[in-house]
Amino acid sequence: MTARSTGRKPAIAPVKWTPTPVDTAGWPTPLTPEITVIDVGSPSPEDVVADDRGRIWTGTVDGNIIAIDAATGRWEVVANTGGQPLGLEVIGETLLICDSRRGLLSMELSSGEIEVVLDHIDGVPLTFCSNVIVTRHSGGSAPRPVELHLTQSTTRFSLDDYKADIIEHGGSGRLIRVDLGDAVRPPQATVLLTGLQFANGLVRHDGRLVIAETGDRSLRSYHPLTGESEVLRGGLPGYPDNCSLSPDGEHLWLAMAGLRSRPLELLAGHPRLRQFVWTIPDRFLPEPDTPLWVLKIHLPSGRVVADHRVDLPGFGQSTGVVESNGRVWIGGIGSSRVAWFDIE
């Protein structure tokens, strides 16, 4: 997510809703690890993913795709999408890119060559593609994606107006399956789940998909075989964003974009007041407190086992996280920095 550009705001149609109370029962004591930051020279490196060569990949709001050498901190711009990259996924020598303007893209890590995988669903442009995971691949030494799942944060607003979706609370987010096909058969997209409150991060665990619903302050579990979904972990004290599996496959690293907005929740039952709030210039809208913040959650139980929270002025919102070789890497918006800390 990025700050909205100047220009006329779109109309919103707020709905009445009731925020789920914060539930931190059994929550661990927050940890304050020592943080190292790397300035990548481009604004808002939203997500971070790791490849098998010791590199961390991120994408910035100006379209740059950047590779960071995890050992030295040196970085280079490998490509530019011509759009606004959000969630990323590495499989083999391919980087999948959710681009909020261009749809789902793929990039060869070695050459930086970018191709469009999917840019329309049922004839409608795929906008605000948020996060993608590979759920089936060809296997072998050079695995090729065969089936993907992706989240679309909202079908109503652009990335520049993401706050409109949060304030409206209309639930226009979606979960989508993509069968990639082959040289003869083009990719086929199927909408699996609608009504999601700003669908964001996505992982697969034990045959189910886990979706971060930023607008609902929760994690949702979806079972592809039955089509059933339920809240896995509700009552989060902040806004969940991108996420990733830990190397042991049993835990979820979850980036938290900020603490809950008390003023927004007080207006949850007052749609007309929220409609008025949306007309106020962005610079006057309340912003959540945004420490550098990631959670580690035991997926079978939904229990939070670690809360890493550090006041780091100027870092902005924590929006992406990945564990690699004993370090936790965090991407964020609101600055040009990526951060990491060692796991004790």
N, C-alpha and C positions, 0 to 999 in steps of 0.2 A: 504494500500500500504506500502511496505517496501523497504528498500535499497536493491539493487541488490547484490547477492552473486558474489564472484569472479568466473571467468570462461570465456569461449569464448562467445562473444555476437552473438545472432542470426542475420541473414540478415534481412533488412527491405526494403520496397519499398515505399518510401514517395510519397505522392500525393500533388499536388498544391491546396491550399485553401486560403480563405480570412477570417481573424478573424473578428468577429462581433465587432464593436466598443463598448467600455465600455459605459453603460447607467445607470447613477446613478441619473437621474432626480427625484426630490422629495425624495431623499434618506435621512433618518434621521441622525442626528448628532451621530457619534459613541459613545457608552457608554464604560466605563472602570470599570467594577464591580470588587469588591474584590474577588480574586481567592484563593481557598483552593486546595491543591494538595495531592494526596495519591499515594505513591509508592507501586505498586503491585508486585514488585520483578521479573517481567518477561517483556521481551521487546515488545514494540509496542502493547498496548491494543487498538486495532483499533476501535471497535464499543462498544457502551454502550446501554443496555436496562434495563427496570425496571420490577420487578414482583409485585404481590399484597401483598408481605410480607415485603416490605421495603428494598429489596435487589436490588443492581445494578449488572448486569452481564456483563462481558467482556471476550474477547478471545485474546490471545497473540500469537505472531508469532512462538513461540516454541510449540504451540499446547495446552497450558493450558487454561482451562475454569475456570474463577475466579468469586466468589460471594463476593460482598462487602456489609457489613452492613452499610446502608446509615446513620444511627443514630450515629454510633461509629467510622466508618472508618475502622473497622477491616475487614480483607479479608481472604479467604481461597481458595486454589486450589481444585476444586471439581472433575475435570476430565481432561483428555488430549486426544485430537482427533487423535494424531499421524500425524497431517498434519499442516495446517496453517489457522486457523479460521479468517473469515472476518466479514460479516454482520450477525447479530443475530436477533431473534424474539421470544418473549415469548407468549405462549398461554396456559392458565391454568397451568398445572404442566409440560409442555413440553417446552424445549428450542430448537428452530430450528437454525442450524448452517450452514452458507455457508463456506465451507472449500475449499480453492483454489486448494488443491491437491486431496482431497477425494470426492468432490461433496457436495451434500446436506445431512446433517446429522440431527438426532434428539437426544436429551438427556433428560432423566427424571431428573427433578430438585432434587428430593429427594435422588435418588440413584447414580446419575452421570453415569448411564448406557447409552452408545451411540450406535445408530444403523444407518446404511446407508439407507437413503430414496431414493436417486437417484444419480447414479454415471455415467450413460451413457445416451446419447440422440442419437437416430438413430444409435446405435452401436459405437458411438464416445465418449470417456471419457469426462465427464463434468468437465472441468478445469476452474479455475478463476471464480467460482460461487461467486457473489459479495454481493447481498442483497436479502432478502426474506421477503414476507409478507403473512399472511393468508387472503385470500379473501372470504372463505366460511368455516364454521365449523359446527359441529353437534349440538352445543348448550348444554343446561343443565348445571348442577353444575360442570361437568368436561368436558369442550369443547374439541372436537377432531378435528384437522384440516382435511378438506375434499378437499379443493382446495387451491393451493398456486400460487403465481406469484414470479418469481425471475429474477434477472438480471445476465447476464454473461458479464463481462467487455470487454473481447476480446476472440476470438476463435483462435488467432494467436500466443499469447505469454503467458508465465507463469508469475506468480506474481513477480518472481525475475527480470523479464525483462519488468515490466510495463511501464517504460519510453520509450521502443521501440514503444509501441502503441501510446503514446502521440506524439512522434516525427514523426512517420509515418503518423498518421492522416487518416488511411485507413477506419475507421468505421466498425470494425468487432464485435462490441458489440451487444447483443441480449436481448430481453424480452421474457420470457418463462412462459407458464402456465403449472402447474402440477396438474393433477387429481389423488388423492392419491389412489383411488380404495379401495379394502378391502382384506380380507384373501384369496379370490379366484382370484381377478383381480389385477395385479401389477400396480404400478403408471404409468401413461401415460403422456408424456411430449409433448407439442405443442409449436413450435416457432411462436410467434405472430408478432414480429417486429425485423428487422435486420437493419444493417447500422448505429447503434448507436455509437457515439463517446465516448468510454470508459464508458459504462453504469454502474451506481453506485447505489446511494441511491434510495429507492422506497417506496412510500406510496400510500394509496387509499383514495380518497376524492370525495364524491358526485357522485359515480358511475364511476369515471375515475381513471386512474393510473397516478401518477406523478413520472417521472424518472429524476434523476440528471445525466446529461451528462458531465462528468468531462472534456473531450476533447473539448467540444463545449462551455464550460463556460455558461451552460444554464440549465433550467428545461424544460422538455418535457411532454406534456399531451397526454395520450393515452386513447381512448374510446373503451372498449372491445366489446360493442354491434355493433359498426360500423366499427371498425378496423382503424379509422382515428386517426392521431396524428398531433400535432402542437406544436410550441414553446410557453410555458406558460410564461416564464420569460427568456429573453436573455440578452446579454450584461453584464453579471456579471463581477465584477472586479477581480475575482479570480476563483479558481478551486473548484466547489461543489463536496462534497463527500457523506457520509451517511447522512440520514435525518430521521425525525420522526414527527408524528402528535403531536400537543399540546393537553392537556387534553380537551380543548373546541372543538376539532375536526375541527376547522376552520383555524388554522394556522400551518405552517410548520416550524420546527426547522431544519436548514441546516448547517452542518459543512463545513467550507471553509478551504481547505488544504493549501492554500497559495495564495498570490497575483499573477496575471498573470506574466509570464516570457516574458519580453520585447524582449530579444534576440531571443527566439523561434518564437515569432510572426513576427519579422522582416524577418525571414527566411521562412515564410509560403508559399511564392510564389516561393521558390527555393528548389525543391526536392533534387537536387544533393548535395547542400550544407548541407542539413539536413542529408543526407546519410553519408556525411563525418563527421559531428558532432557526429553521433552515434558511430563512430569508436574510438572516444576519450575516454580514461579511465573515468569511472564514477566520480572519485574525481575531475576531471577538468570540468565536465558539469555544466552549470549554475543551481542554485537551486532558487526556488521562495522564496521571503520573507514570513515567516511563523509565524505571530502572532497567539496567541490563538484567534480563530475567529469563531463566529457563528452568523447566521442571523435568524430573525423571519419574516416569509412571510405570508401575508394574502392570502390564497389559492384562494378564489373566484375571486380576482382581480389581483393576482400576485404582489401586492405591498409590498415592504420591509418596515416593521413597526418598526424593531429594529435591530441594528447593534452593537453587543458586540465584542469588539476588544481590546486585551491586549497584550502588549509585555511581553512575559514570556520566557526568555532565557532558552534553554535546553528542552523545552516541545516538540518541534517538530511540525509536521503538525496536525491540528485538523481534525479528520476523522470520528468522531461519536458524536452524541448528543441526549439527551433525557431529557424531563422535568418530574420531579416526586416530588410530595409533596412540591412544592414551590422552588425547586432547579433545576438548569440546570446542567446536567452532561456532560462532554466532554471527549471522548477518543482520543488518538492520536498515531502517530507513530514517532519514533525517540528518544523515551525515554521509561521508564517503569512507567510513571505516568498517572493517571486519575485526572481530575480537576472538580471542581464544583463551582457555585456561586449562591447566593440567588437572587430570582426575587424580585425586589423592587416594 
